Amino acid sequence: MKAAIVKAYGSKVEVTDIAQPALLDDSLMIEVHATSVNPVDNLIRAGYLKGMLPLPMPYTVGNDVSGVVTQVGKDVVGFKVGDAVFARPHGMQSGTFAEYVVVKAVDAAHKPANLSHAEAASLPLVALTAWQALVNKGNLQSGQKVLIHAGSGGVGSVAIQIAKHLGATVATTTSSENVAMVRALGADTVIDYKSQKFEDLVHDYDLVFDTLGGATRERSYGVLKKGGQLGSIIAPADTSGTAEKLGVKSEVFFMWPSGAQLAQIGKLAEQGRIKPLIDKTFTLDHAQDAFDYSQSGRAKGKVVVTVK
C-alpha cells in the first residue's frame, strides 16, 4: 500500500509502498479516505518526543483518520464492514498517512453523517484535546469564564465551540486578521495578541486553556480568580511557583484516544455545534508540502490530506 513515511528523525516525509498492517483481534482495518496534520506530528518527526515516544524507523506519519471499515477483529463489537468511522489511533497504531490503518475499536467512533471524510479527519486529535482540557481536566460549567489561547488554530478553534456549547463565556487570543473568524466560532471577547495584552483585558476567569506555553503561560496566571485553573498541553510543567503564589492551579496534560469521547464530539458535529475549520487540503503525494504548510504557522484551523 502507499504510505507517507519518515526514515530518520529530522528527515523529510517520503511517499512509498509498504506492507499493509495486520488486523488485530481488538481492532478495525480502515481504508483511509482522509487524514490531517497536527503540530505534534512535526515535533515527533523532528525527534523532540523520542524520549517519551520512541518510534521504530522507518515509521508512517499521522494521528488522525476518517475512512471505511474493511475488516473487523474477532473480539470487536459495535462496528461492521462498511461503517464510516473516524479516530485518533492509540500510540503505536498511528500511521494514518496510508491507504490502510489498523485502529483499536475502543479508539474509533462512527463518522458524523453530515461531515465529509476530510472534515471528519480534521477533528479527532484537536477535538479530543479540547474536550479533555475543558471537560475532563477543567470541569468547565455553564456561566463560567474561560480564556483560550490561539483561537484560530486547530485546537483553539474547536475549543471555542465546545466551550460555547458548555455555556461558558469565552475569551480568546488571535491575530487581527482572524478576529472576525473567531467571533464567528463563538468567542465573546477577542484579543489581538500583537497589539493588546490579554492580562490587561480579562480578569477573574475560572479557566485558562494554554496551547502556547512559555511567557504566555506565565502571564496567564494573573487572569485567573483565586482557585482558578490553568490547563496546558505544552511541556514542561510550570516550575516557577507563580501559580502557587497566586492561589491558582496549573497542570500539563497530554491527550488520550477515546472512541467514547469522539462519539460525543460527533453528535455535536451532527447538531452543528462543532464545525470543522479546514485551511488547506493536500493529496497524499504532497504529504511533505502539507507538513511544511502546517509548520509555517499560517494555517487557520487544520491542514487535511486526502488519501482516497
Backbone bond lengths (Angstrom), bond angles and torsions (degrees), N, CA, C in turn:
res aa  C-N    CA-C-N  psi(-1)  N-CA   C-N-CA  omega(-1)  CA-C   N-CA-C  phi
1 M - - - 1.463 - - 1.530 109.05 -
2 K 1.331 115.28 156.94 1.448 120.65 178.15 1.524 109.57 -82.29
3 A 1.343 116.74 138.59 1.456 120.99 -179.54 1.525 109.42 -152.60
4 A 1.342 115.54 158.55 1.462 121.92 175.45 1.520 107.78 -102.44
5 I 1.330 116.51 119.92 1.464 121.03 -173.34 1.528 111.06 -124.48
6 V 1.343 113.78 162.01 1.465 122.44 171.21 1.522 106.89 -120.08
7 K 1.333 116.76 129.13 1.464 120.57 -175.76 1.530 113.00 -90.30
8 A 1.338 116.48 -19.52 1.473 121.12 178.74 1.519 108.14 -159.55
9 Y 1.339 116.54 152.63 1.458 119.35 176.95 1.531 110.15 -56.46
10 G 1.303 115.09 132.67 1.461 120.30 179.59 1.507 114.99 88.96
11 S 1.348 117.26 -6.55 1.465 119.07 -177.97 1.520 111.17 -88.10
12 K 1.310 115.27 165.96 1.460 122.09 179.62 1.529 110.45 -71.00
13 V 1.328 114.65 161.19 1.455 121.39 174.93 1.522 108.94 -81.65
14 E 1.326 116.52 130.52 1.464 121.58 178.53 1.523 110.22 -118.45
15 V 1.315 116.43 140.03 1.465 120.91 176.32 1.528 108.18 -98.71
16 T 1.330 116.31 123.28 1.459 120.94 -175.30 1.521 109.31 -149.74
17 D 1.325 116.69 -179.17 1.464 121.70 176.22 1.525 109.44 -97.97
18 I 1.358 116.05 131.32 1.462 121.45 176.21 1.525 108.16 -134.12
19 A 1.325 115.89 171.51 1.463 120.47 179.18 1.526 110.27 -71.34
20 Q 1.324 116.15 145.49 1.457 120.62 175.93 1.522 108.97 -71.04
21 P 1.345 119.36 139.62 1.474 120.26 -179.57 1.519 111.61 -66.14
22 A 1.326 115.54 155.37 1.466 120.89 -179.70 1.525 109.92 -86.31
23 L 1.313 116.23 140.06 1.463 121.80 177.38 1.529 110.11 -68.84
24 L 1.336 116.84 138.33 1.460 122.87 175.23 1.524 109.53 -107.13
25 D 1.337 116.67 157.08 1.463 120.93 -174.10 1.528 112.95 -61.01
26 D 1.349 117.28 -30.17 1.467 120.68 -176.11 1.521 112.60 -100.12
27 S 1.345 116.70 14.66 1.459 119.98 -168.12 1.527 113.85 -127.59
28 L 1.320 114.20 172.75 1.461 123.26 176.48 1.516 109.07 -115.59
29 M 1.325 116.51 140.54 1.457 121.27 166.78 1.527 106.60 -90.54
30 I 1.334 116.33 121.22 1.456 120.69 -176.70 1.520 109.87 -115.78
31 E 1.322 115.41 126.82 1.461 120.74 169.54 1.520 106.47 -78.51
32 V 1.320 116.36 115.76 1.463 121.38 -172.09 1.522 110.18 -77.11
33 H 1.322 116.07 124.82 1.461 121.33 172.74 1.520 111.17 -97.42
34 A 1.329 117.10 -35.70 1.465 120.45 179.99 1.522 109.75 -155.84
35 T 1.335 114.76 157.02 1.457 122.93 175.98 1.519 106.63 -144.39
36 S 1.328 117.79 -177.72 1.464 118.98 179.26 1.522 110.53 -150.42
37 V 1.328 114.89 164.37 1.460 121.83 -179.28 1.530 108.64 -99.06
38 N 1.316 116.06 137.62 1.458 122.47 173.30 1.525 108.75 -121.32
39 P 1.348 117.97 150.24 1.469 118.95 178.80 1.523 113.34 -52.56
40 V 1.341 117.05 -34.58 1.460 119.61 -179.73 1.530 111.44 -63.59
41 D 1.331 117.97 -25.92 1.466 120.35 179.08 1.520 110.98 -61.68
42 N 1.339 116.54 -39.69 1.463 119.70 178.22 1.525 111.36 -71.27
43 L 1.332 117.43 -32.50 1.467 120.53 175.96 1.520 110.71 -66.32
44 I 1.346 116.09 -42.32 1.464 120.88 178.04 1.529 109.81 -62.96
45 R 1.334 115.79 -45.65 1.472 120.72 -177.96 1.533 111.39 -62.53
46 A 1.333 116.60 -35.54 1.460 120.42 -178.87 1.528 112.50 -76.76
47 G 1.347 117.04 -15.60 1.455 120.62 178.89 1.513 114.60 95.20
48 Y 1.350 117.75 6.71 1.463 119.83 -177.92 1.531 112.70 -65.97
49 L 1.335 117.06 -24.54 1.463 120.12 -176.07 1.535 112.49 -108.20
50 K 1.339 117.17 14.20 1.471 118.04 -173.50 1.517 112.84 -67.55
51 G 1.337 117.87 -23.59 1.455 119.63 176.36 1.515 111.86 -67.79
52 M 1.333 116.18 -31.76 1.453 122.01 -178.43 1.521 111.58 -96.87
53 L 1.339 116.06 -32.55 1.458 121.46 -176.13 1.529 109.32 -134.59
54 P 1.347 117.03 72.86 1.468 119.35 179.13 1.526 110.63 -68.72
55 L 1.310 116.28 136.27 1.464 120.22 -176.67 1.519 110.33 -122.04
56 P 1.327 116.51 140.07 1.465 119.08 174.66 1.521 109.29 -71.04
57 M 1.295 116.90 143.02 1.465 120.92 179.00 1.522 110.16 -104.44
58 P 1.334 118.60 142.62 1.464 125.33 -7.30 1.532 110.93 -73.57
59 Y 1.329 116.39 159.70 1.462 119.54 176.46 1.525 109.67 -131.08
60 T 1.326 114.99 152.46 1.461 121.29 178.92 1.524 108.69 -88.72
61 V 1.328 116.82 133.49 1.455 121.51 -174.78 1.532 111.08 -83.15
62 G 1.324 115.53 164.40 1.466 120.38 170.39 1.510 115.36 111.81
63 N 1.351 116.16 138.90 1.464 122.29 -176.25 1.518 114.07 -133.07
64 D 1.305 118.47 11.57 1.470 122.81 176.44 1.517 108.49 -132.18
65 V 1.339 116.19 145.36 1.465 118.42 177.31 1.521 110.43 -148.95
66 S 1.318 114.94 142.72 1.461 122.50 163.62 1.520 106.47 -133.96
67 G 1.347 115.15 132.10 1.453 118.40 -177.20 1.513 111.68 -172.52
68 V 1.329 115.46 -159.72 1.458 121.90 -174.48 1.528 109.46 -123.60
69 V 1.330 115.87 134.20 1.472 121.71 -179.97 1.528 109.63 -69.72
70 T 1.345 116.13 127.00 1.465 120.94 177.09 1.523 112.73 -110.72
71 Q 1.341 117.71 -21.33 1.458 121.98 175.47 1.526 108.33 -146.53
72 V 1.335 116.00 150.35 1.467 121.67 -178.97 1.526 108.61 -126.27
73 G 1.333 116.72 128.08 1.468 121.50 177.38 1.521 111.58 -62.26
74 K 1.321 117.20 152.77 1.466 121.36 -171.33 1.522 113.35 -65.88
75 D 1.341 118.47 -20.60 1.461 121.29 -178.96 1.536 113.17 -96.70
76 V 1.325 116.62 3.49 1.467 120.94 -173.92 1.523 111.25 -87.27
77 V 1.332 115.72 136.43 1.465 121.48 171.02 1.530 107.83 -125.04
78 G 1.336 116.21 154.04 1.450 120.55 175.50 1.512 115.14 94.15
79 F 1.340 117.31 -7.66 1.467 121.12 177.90 1.517 109.05 -134.49
80 K 1.334 114.82 152.85 1.465 119.78 177.43 1.521 108.86 -141.21
81 V 1.319 115.88 163.85 1.466 121.46 176.45 1.531 108.85 -57.79
82 G 1.323 115.68 134.02 1.460 121.37 -179.56 1.514 114.49 99.25
83 D 1.351 117.24 -12.72 1.461 120.09 178.37 1.525 110.75 -68.12
84 A 1.326 116.32 137.25 1.463 121.63 170.75 1.524 108.03 -86.63
85 V 1.330 117.09 126.75 1.465 121.85 -173.98 1.524 110.17 -135.47
86 F 1.335 114.43 162.75 1.463 119.78 170.03 1.519 108.46 -138.57
87 A 1.344 116.50 155.88 1.463 119.12 -172.17 1.516 111.32 -165.10
88 R 1.336 113.35 157.97 1.461 122.43 164.11 1.524 104.50 -112.97
89 P 1.335 118.24 103.23 1.468 119.95 -175.34 1.526 112.21 -61.84
90 H 1.296 114.80 154.55 1.456 122.42 -177.95 1.526 110.52 -86.78
91 G 1.314 116.71 128.65 1.460 123.57 168.31 1.513 115.15 44.92
92 M 1.325 115.52 -114.89 1.453 120.54 -173.12 1.524 113.34 -74.07
93 Q 1.327 118.26 -2.38 1.470 119.85 174.70 1.533 111.71 -88.94
94 S 1.325 117.23 5.40 1.457 118.73 174.14 1.530 107.97 -65.18
95 G 1.301 116.30 174.28 1.462 119.86 -175.80 1.507 110.14 115.92
96 T 1.322 115.67 50.55 1.470 121.40 -172.23 1.527 113.45 -90.77
97 F 1.323 117.27 -6.01 1.472 119.86 174.29 1.527 108.09 -82.97
98 A 1.319 115.52 65.86 1.457 122.16 -174.11 1.518 108.94 -157.36
99 E 1.318 116.02 165.18 1.461 119.20 -179.09 1.524 112.12 -73.58
100 Y 1.354 116.38 -25.77 1.470 120.68 177.32 1.526 108.73 -140.10
101 V 1.334 115.33 147.92 1.460 121.17 174.97 1.528 108.29 -143.91
102 V 1.325 116.39 146.60 1.461 122.29 176.27 1.523 108.11 -102.62
103 V 1.323 116.29 127.38 1.468 122.31 -175.17 1.526 109.31 -131.91
104 K 1.330 116.90 135.31 1.470 120.34 175.51 1.523 109.39 -58.88
105 A 1.316 116.59 136.47 1.465 120.78 -177.01 1.528 111.79 -60.01
106 V 1.338 117.52 -32.50 1.469 120.36 -178.75 1.526 112.11 -69.98
107 D 1.322 117.13 -13.14 1.464 120.97 179.25 1.529 112.30 -97.54
108 A 1.324 117.38 -3.88 1.472 121.47 -175.36 1.521 110.88 -108.09
109 A 1.334 114.57 158.69 1.467 121.88 174.86 1.520 108.06 -142.72
110 H 1.327 115.92 158.75 1.458 119.52 176.89 1.527 109.80 -67.77
111 K 1.320 115.68 135.10 1.459 121.34 -178.68 1.525 110.58 -64.24
112 P 1.335 117.95 135.25 1.464 119.27 174.30 1.525 110.72 -55.60
113 A 1.317 116.37 131.26 1.469 120.95 -172.87 1.520 113.02 -64.03
114 N 1.335 116.50 -28.08 1.466 119.72 -176.64 1.521 113.83 -87.60
115 L 1.329 117.58 -0.93 1.463 120.86 179.87 1.524 111.04 -104.98
116 S 1.314 116.06 142.87 1.462 120.95 170.54 1.522 108.50 -71.40
117 H 1.323 116.90 166.91 1.468 119.50 176.21 1.525 110.63 -61.98
118 A 1.326 117.51 -37.22 1.470 120.43 178.79 1.526 110.36 -62.71
119 E 1.329 116.76 -44.14 1.470 120.11 178.80 1.522 111.15 -64.95
120 A 1.326 116.55 -44.46 1.468 120.21 -179.44 1.528 111.33 -64.24
121 A 1.329 117.10 -37.90 1.465 120.85 -178.95 1.522 112.37 -67.51
122 S 1.318 117.06 -19.77 1.465 120.04 -179.81 1.522 112.43 -77.60
123 L 1.329 118.00 -12.16 1.460 120.61 -167.65 1.535 117.47 -97.00
124 P 1.333 121.66 -41.91 1.469 118.85 -162.11 1.523 116.47 -50.85
125 L 1.319 119.14 -59.97 1.464 119.43 -174.55 1.521 111.69 -64.71
126 V 1.334 117.56 -46.42 1.473 119.12 -176.51 1.524 111.37 -70.20
127 A 1.336 117.35 -39.10 1.467 119.82 -178.17 1.521 110.88 -70.02
128 L 1.340 117.55 -40.09 1.462 119.98 176.39 1.527 110.82 -64.39
129 T 1.322 117.21 -39.65 1.466 120.66 178.08 1.527 110.42 -61.06
130 A 1.343 116.14 -47.75 1.464 120.47 -179.87 1.523 111.22 -64.41
131 W 1.333 117.09 -43.55 1.463 121.84 -179.28 1.527 110.62 -60.41
132 Q 1.321 115.64 -46.83 1.461 119.71 -176.94 1.531 111.50 -68.86
133 A 1.333 117.33 -34.91 1.463 120.40 177.97 1.522 111.44 -66.64
134 L 1.324 116.77 -41.92 1.461 120.96 -173.99 1.523 112.83 -87.96
135 V 1.333 116.97 -39.74 1.466 121.04 -173.70 1.528 111.34 -94.37
136 N 1.331 117.12 -58.33 1.466 120.42 -174.54 1.526 112.60 -71.22
137 K 1.330 116.23 -47.16 1.463 120.31 -176.66 1.525 112.11 -89.75
138 G 1.341 117.16 -44.43 1.461 120.74 -173.60 1.509 114.85 -86.57
139 N 1.334 117.50 -18.51 1.471 121.87 -178.72 1.531 110.78 48.32
140 L 1.326 116.40 44.99 1.457 121.93 -176.01 1.526 110.62 -66.70
141 Q 1.341 114.75 130.06 1.461 121.21 -176.24 1.525 110.84 -115.08
142 S 1.323 115.23 158.34 1.459 121.25 175.65 1.529 109.30 -57.54
143 G 1.331 115.79 134.65 1.455 120.98 179.71 1.518 114.17 91.74
144 Q 1.327 117.99 -12.17 1.458 120.50 177.53 1.527 110.74 -82.50
145 K 1.349 115.19 170.32 1.463 121.32 -177.40 1.528 109.48 -118.93
146 V 1.329 116.14 134.44 1.461 121.50 -179.32 1.519 110.29 -132.06
147 L 1.334 115.94 137.38 1.463 122.91 171.59 1.519 107.83 -103.39
148 I 1.333 116.39 121.72 1.470 122.83 179.87 1.519 107.84 -112.72
149 H 1.313 116.69 117.46 1.463 120.13 -179.72 1.534 110.84 -80.10
150 A 1.338 115.21 148.43 1.473 122.92 176.89 1.523 111.14 57.51
151 G 1.335 115.48 59.02 1.459 121.13 -174.11 1.508 115.69 -67.50
152 S 1.330 118.23 -15.70 1.466 119.57 179.77 1.521 112.45 -92.80
153 G 1.328 117.50 -3.79 1.465 120.78 179.70 1.512 112.49 -79.75
154 G 1.311 116.21 177.64 1.459 120.87 -177.75 1.508 113.02 -59.72
155 V 1.342 117.46 -48.56 1.463 121.07 -179.99 1.527 110.43 -73.15
156 G 1.327 116.70 -47.39 1.455 121.03 -175.81 1.514 113.44 -60.53
157 S 1.328 117.09 -39.99 1.466 120.37 -176.98 1.527 111.43 -65.32
158 V 1.333 117.14 -35.24 1.463 120.44 176.71 1.526 110.26 -77.10
159 A 1.338 116.85 -37.75 1.465 120.62 -179.13 1.525 111.27 -60.92
160 I 1.329 117.55 -39.82 1.467 120.57 177.65 1.531 109.79 -57.61
161 Q 1.327 115.93 -46.24 1.462 120.10 -176.45 1.525 111.99 -67.52
162 I 1.338 117.24 -39.61 1.459 120.24 177.91 1.527 110.29 -66.21
163 A 1.336 117.03 -42.66 1.463 120.50 -179.75 1.526 111.19 -61.84
164 K 1.334 117.23 -39.55 1.472 119.90 177.94 1.525 110.54 -67.52
165 H 1.325 117.40 -38.12 1.462 121.21 175.69 1.525 110.75 -59.39
166 L 1.327 116.41 -36.64 1.462 121.28 -179.23 1.525 112.35 -76.98
167 G 1.338 117.45 -8.30 1.460 121.05 177.38 1.510 114.57 91.27
168 A 1.324 117.75 16.87 1.458 121.52 -178.31 1.531 111.47 -86.81
169 T 1.328 115.14 158.79 1.465 122.36 167.46 1.518 106.84 -87.70
170 V 1.336 116.40 129.07 1.464 120.93 -169.95 1.520 111.35 -118.09
171 A 1.336 115.62 126.29 1.459 122.22 167.31 1.519 107.66 -110.86
172 T 1.326 116.51 149.00 1.460 119.12 178.81 1.515 110.44 -147.15
173 T 1.324 115.53 155.70 1.459 121.64 174.32 1.520 109.42 -105.58
174 T 1.324 115.31 144.43 1.459 121.35 178.09 1.522 107.54 -164.78
175 S 1.322 117.54 -178.95 1.464 120.76 174.55 1.525 109.51 -93.42
176 S 1.321 116.68 163.57 1.464 121.75 -171.45 1.522 112.86 -58.03
177 E 1.329 117.51 -34.88 1.466 120.15 -177.02 1.528 112.56 -70.39
178 N 1.335 116.80 -14.08 1.466 119.88 -178.08 1.528 113.70 -107.10
179 V 1.327 117.02 6.08 1.466 120.36 -175.52 1.529 111.65 -58.92
180 A 1.327 117.04 -49.63 1.472 120.21 -178.10 1.525 110.74 -62.61
181 M 1.317 116.85 -37.54 1.459 120.81 -177.67 1.532 111.17 -64.58
182 V 1.344 117.84 -47.09 1.462 119.09 -177.47 1.534 111.08 -72.75
183 R 1.324 117.09 -27.48 1.475 118.85 172.61 1.525 109.99 -64.17
184 A 1.333 115.86 -40.46 1.462 120.04 179.33 1.524 111.33 -64.88
185 L 1.328 117.53 -28.21 1.468 121.51 177.13 1.522 111.63 -74.21
186 G 1.337 116.87 -18.75 1.460 119.82 176.75 1.515 115.75 127.13
187 A 1.334 118.43 -1.38 1.465 120.21 -178.38 1.525 110.54 -63.21
188 D 1.331 116.14 133.33 1.469 121.52 178.98 1.523 111.67 -85.16
189 T 1.316 116.68 -39.22 1.461 122.95 178.49 1.519 108.26 -123.84
190 V 1.324 116.84 125.63 1.460 121.48 -178.65 1.529 108.68 -118.44
191 I 1.315 116.11 126.41 1.461 122.45 -175.54 1.525 109.07 -115.28
192 D 1.337 116.54 121.70 1.460 122.21 176.72 1.526 107.74 -79.18
193 Y 1.325 116.27 106.37 1.459 119.81 -172.53 1.526 112.63 -66.28
194 K 1.345 116.77 -18.01 1.467 119.59 -179.21 1.528 112.10 -77.99
195 S 1.319 116.87 -26.36 1.470 119.65 -175.29 1.521 113.86 -124.54
196 Q 1.336 117.94 -7.42 1.459 121.04 -177.13 1.522 110.31 -131.28
197 K 1.327 115.99 148.90 1.463 121.10 174.56 1.519 108.46 -99.67
198 F 1.321 116.21 118.76 1.471 119.68 -176.11 1.515 111.79 -60.42
199 E 1.347 117.41 -32.90 1.465 119.72 -177.45 1.533 112.43 -70.26
200 D 1.337 116.34 -14.68 1.471 120.16 175.20 1.527 111.80 -85.98
201 L 1.320 116.85 -15.30 1.467 120.42 -169.68 1.527 114.18 -112.33
202 V 1.311 118.26 -24.88 1.476 120.03 -179.61 1.521 109.81 -126.74
203 H 1.342 115.34 139.66 1.465 121.04 -176.56 1.532 110.00 -144.99
204 D 1.321 114.80 159.24 1.471 121.80 175.22 1.527 112.77 57.00
205 Y 1.333 116.05 43.54 1.463 121.13 179.19 1.527 110.01 -88.20
206 D 1.320 114.79 150.97 1.460 120.98 179.98 1.519 112.60 -80.81
207 L 1.334 116.25 -31.51 1.463 120.60 -171.30 1.524 110.10 -149.16
208 V 1.321 115.88 140.33 1.465 122.59 168.42 1.525 107.29 -120.59
209 F 1.327 116.07 130.49 1.467 121.22 173.38 1.520 107.08 -105.18
210 D 1.334 115.74 108.32 1.465 123.12 -174.32 1.519 110.28 -97.28
211 T 1.315 116.01 118.18 1.468 121.50 176.93 1.526 111.72 -113.59
212 L 1.347 116.96 10.49 1.463 120.76 -173.01 1.527 113.25 -121.26
213 G 1.335 117.60 -34.32 1.453 120.79 179.58 1.522 112.84 72.69
214 G 1.336 116.02 -164.44 1.457 121.91 175.30 1.516 113.96 58.33
215 A 1.343 115.57 -138.87 1.465 121.35 -177.62 1.521 111.46 -63.82
216 T 1.339 117.00 -31.45 1.473 119.67 179.11 1.520 110.48 -61.75
217 R 1.319 116.90 -43.69 1.465 119.99 178.23 1.525 110.78 -63.02
218 E 1.317 116.46 -43.80 1.465 120.30 -178.19 1.530 111.07 -61.31
219 R 1.325 116.49 -42.65 1.467 120.97 -179.98 1.527 112.07 -70.65
220 S 1.326 116.70 -23.62 1.468 121.12 -174.82 1.521 113.25 -71.33
221 Y 1.343 117.80 -25.60 1.463 119.00 -178.28 1.527 111.69 -59.15
222 G 1.327 116.08 -31.97 1.456 120.35 -176.31 1.516 114.73 -70.36
223 V 1.336 118.21 -14.36 1.477 119.43 179.90 1.526 111.26 -90.38
224 L 1.338 116.89 -7.81 1.466 120.55 -177.44 1.526 111.51 -85.41
225 K 1.316 116.03 146.01 1.457 120.33 171.68 1.526 108.60 -78.10
226 K 1.325 116.95 165.91 1.468 120.44 177.11 1.522 109.67 -55.88
227 G 1.317 116.35 131.35 1.463 120.90 -178.06 1.512 113.64 83.29
228 G 1.345 116.79 -1.85 1.458 120.52 177.59 1.519 111.46 -68.79
229 Q 1.320 115.32 172.79 1.467 119.50 -171.12 1.518 110.85 -135.14
230 L 1.332 115.79 139.17 1.465 122.19 171.35 1.515 108.22 -113.51
231 G 1.316 116.34 125.64 1.458 122.03 174.98 1.513 109.24 -112.46
232 S 1.323 116.86 128.47 1.465 121.32 -175.97 1.520 110.93 -125.54
233 I 1.321 115.35 146.57 1.462 120.47 174.11 1.527 110.81 -107.95
234 I 1.340 115.87 12.41 1.458 121.09 -178.40 1.521 109.91 -110.39
235 A 1.314 116.95 116.02 1.462 121.83 175.60 1.536 108.64 -84.94
236 P 1.347 118.19 157.94 1.458 126.90 1.97 1.521 112.00 -81.34
237 A 1.321 115.69 170.09 1.463 120.74 177.16 1.518 110.62 -64.53
238 D 1.330 116.46 156.21 1.457 122.01 179.61 1.539 110.80 -67.45
239 T 1.328 115.85 129.92 1.468 119.85 177.96 1.522 111.29 -123.07
240 S 1.350 117.62 11.14 1.464 120.67 -175.68 1.517 113.28 -75.19
241 G 1.339 116.44 -22.87 1.457 119.81 -177.38 1.515 113.62 85.50
242 T 1.328 117.43 -1.11 1.466 120.95 -178.27 1.523 111.48 -61.55
243 A 1.331 116.72 -44.78 1.461 120.43 -177.50 1.520 110.82 -58.38
244 E 1.310 116.08 -46.60 1.466 120.17 -178.89 1.524 110.97 -62.86
245 K 1.344 116.50 -41.35 1.464 120.75 179.66 1.518 111.94 -60.72
246 L 1.334 116.38 -37.00 1.463 121.62 -176.64 1.527 112.61 -88.10
247 G 1.309 117.28 -3.53 1.460 120.37 178.65 1.516 113.82 74.77
248 V 1.337 115.84 32.91 1.470 120.43 178.07 1.528 108.96 -123.25
249 K 1.337 116.24 168.41 1.464 121.91 -177.75 1.529 109.90 -106.00
250 S 1.317 115.16 150.92 1.459 120.67 178.90 1.521 109.19 -141.65
251 E 1.322 116.03 134.32 1.469 120.15 -179.07 1.528 109.75 -146.71
252 V 1.328 115.46 136.87 1.463 122.01 170.83 1.522 107.39 -102.27
253 F 1.337 116.82 134.66 1.463 119.54 177.79 1.521 109.58 -139.35
254 F 1.310 115.41 161.17 1.467 122.55 176.11 1.522 107.88 -119.55
255 M 1.315 115.65 133.87 1.462 119.65 -176.35 1.521 111.16 -61.88
256 W 1.321 115.12 154.38 1.464 120.93 177.59 1.527 109.08 -127.16
257 P 1.335 117.69 144.51 1.465 120.32 178.93 1.523 111.07 -64.37
258 S 1.320 116.88 145.64 1.459 121.20 178.18 1.518 109.64 -160.94
259 G 1.317 115.92 109.53 1.456 119.83 175.70 1.519 112.11 -65.22
260 A 1.341 117.04 -33.67 1.468 120.61 179.93 1.520 110.83 -64.90
261 Q 1.328 116.92 -43.17 1.464 119.84 178.35 1.528 110.59 -68.94
262 L 1.327 116.60 -38.19 1.474 119.42 177.24 1.522 111.25 -61.80
263 A 1.326 117.06 -35.81 1.463 120.14 177.70 1.525 110.53 -62.86
264 Q 1.342 117.41 -40.16 1.461 120.96 176.77 1.525 110.72 -65.39
265 I 1.317 116.41 -42.66 1.463 121.46 177.90 1.524 109.79 -62.84
266 G 1.347 116.74 -41.01 1.461 120.95 178.10 1.515 112.69 -60.54
267 K 1.339 116.59 -38.06 1.474 119.64 177.76 1.526 110.77 -64.60
268 L 1.322 116.82 -39.92 1.464 119.94 177.40 1.527 111.21 -64.67
269 A 1.335 116.51 -36.25 1.460 119.97 176.80 1.526 110.74 -65.97
270 E 1.336 116.91 -40.72 1.471 120.42 178.71 1.525 111.68 -65.68
271 Q 1.330 116.53 -28.95 1.468 121.12 177.98 1.529 112.37 -84.38
272 G 1.313 116.89 -3.28 1.461 120.87 -179.06 1.509 114.16 79.95
273 R 1.340 117.37 10.60 1.462 120.42 -179.37 1.529 111.45 -82.30
274 I 1.326 116.83 -24.76 1.466 121.85 172.73 1.522 107.55 -122.22
275 K 1.324 115.72 122.73 1.460 121.16 177.51 1.521 108.72 -117.67
276 P 1.327 117.70 122.44 1.461 120.24 179.71 1.524 111.34 -60.31
277 L 1.319 115.52 143.82 1.459 121.96 178.02 1.525 107.90 -116.18
278 I 1.327 115.79 107.64 1.471 121.69 -177.21 1.520 108.95 -111.31
279 D 1.317 116.20 126.44 1.462 121.33 178.81 1.521 111.58 -85.12
280 K 1.337 115.82 -51.10 1.467 119.83 -172.66 1.521 109.21 -151.65
281 T 1.334 115.75 149.57 1.463 122.01 179.88 1.526 110.22 -122.21
282 F 1.322 115.93 135.94 1.462 123.10 177.34 1.531 108.46 -122.75
283 T 1.333 116.42 163.28 1.458 120.74 171.38 1.528 108.96 -92.39
284 L 1.333 116.55 164.11 1.461 120.74 -178.91 1.527 111.66 -57.46
285 D 1.326 117.53 -36.14 1.468 120.33 -179.92 1.528 112.14 -62.46
286 H 1.311 116.98 -19.15 1.471 121.69 179.73 1.524 110.92 -112.21
287 A 1.335 116.21 36.43 1.471 121.25 -177.92 1.525 112.09 -59.41
288 Q 1.336 117.42 -41.68 1.470 119.36 179.88 1.523 111.14 -62.49
289 D 1.325 116.89 -37.62 1.466 120.13 177.52 1.530 110.32 -62.40
290 A 1.337 116.51 -37.69 1.467 120.67 178.16 1.526 110.55 -64.38
291 F 1.331 116.75 -42.71 1.459 120.85 177.41 1.529 110.86 -63.49
292 D 1.319 116.79 -43.10 1.462 120.66 -179.91 1.520 111.17 -62.61
293 Y 1.329 116.36 -42.33 1.462 119.77 -179.02 1.528 110.57 -66.45
294 S 1.316 117.08 -41.44 1.462 120.42 177.40 1.526 111.04 -61.47
295 Q 1.323 115.92 -41.64 1.467 120.97 -177.04 1.524 112.17 -71.63
296 S 1.330 117.22 -19.11 1.471 121.07 -178.55 1.521 112.36 -66.80
297 G 1.354 116.62 -21.43 1.456 120.28 -178.23 1.515 114.14 81.45
298 R 1.325 117.28 4.88 1.469 120.25 -177.54 1.531 112.59 -89.64
299 A 1.317 117.53 -13.87 1.467 120.16 -172.35 1.520 111.59 -68.96
300 K 1.315 115.05 136.14 1.461 122.27 172.33 1.535 106.09 -104.10
301 G 1.315 117.80 112.16 1.456 119.68 -173.42 1.517 109.84 81.60
302 K 1.324 116.90 -138.38 1.458 121.32 -170.29 1.519 114.26 -108.92
303 V 1.337 114.64 155.35 1.456 124.36 171.95 1.527 106.96 -105.64
304 V 1.325 116.26 119.90 1.465 122.54 -173.62 1.521 110.38 -108.18
305 V 1.331 115.98 146.84 1.470 122.31 175.92 1.528 107.91 -123.11
306 T 1.327 116.19 122.08 1.464 120.40 178.02 1.527 109.02 -89.44
307 V 1.327 115.71 138.75 1.464 120.88 -177.18 1.524 110.33 -112.38
308 K 1.342 117.53 -44.13 1.475 120.96 178.91 1.512 108.77 -117.29
